[in-house]
Amino acid sequence: MQLVLWHKQKLSSLITLCMVVVVVLVCVRLGFWQLERGEQKQQQLTAIAKQQTRGVMSWSQLLNLPDSWNKTGVLVELKGRFVQNQYWLLDNQVYNGQVGYDLLALLKPDSEEKVILVNLGWVKAPISRDALPKVTLPRGVFILKAQIKENNLSSFTLEDKTTNNDLPTRIQSIDLNMLSTQSQQSLINFMAYRQGTGDEIATPHYEAVVMSPQKHNAYAVQWFLIAIACAVVAIFASKKRTHNEK
């Protein structure tokens, strides 16, 4: 009986040890991954800051950035024409405590075959949920300063796929592929958020949420501390069990 109990205790100790080793290795790997991300982000921010010392980027300068860079946060001057009668209203957007929509429109930059999705800003929602805000897109050449966002665009939507004749329409989140299908336009694979003060079109309110290198490093330290804490707890627990067995 004692031999069976001894084998069970040894098996339990071995399983616990394996679990601790796995957890420590995972935490350490996540810590190094955060350090790598922090270094990559620092290189990216340094490169973008160097470009922005020349002022707001032109469209051609933006397109000349390496494809491997995440362009989120880059300021650019856009000049082009809006595609009329094709826009979306991004639902459940709150500005200064008021519920409304973000106005998403398609801008065709000069000398560009594709169009870019532009968030023009917030518009107030009508009292009735059944009604949509009245929107008038500018005609002719329009110039705006915008902040680029690439990746991390939601692909989930509660809306059914619609046809071109269904525009404008209300959407729950952003899916560039779906919007391209609806509008029958070829979209650039990132979007722009208009900067500046509000006007009769909409009220820009977007601020890029870009995790800084310092935050990545802080997360790395947290993962390393979790790994150390797990190892220390396991060591003390093992010593206590050994002492009790004696």
Disulfide bonds with the S-S distance in Angstrom:
none
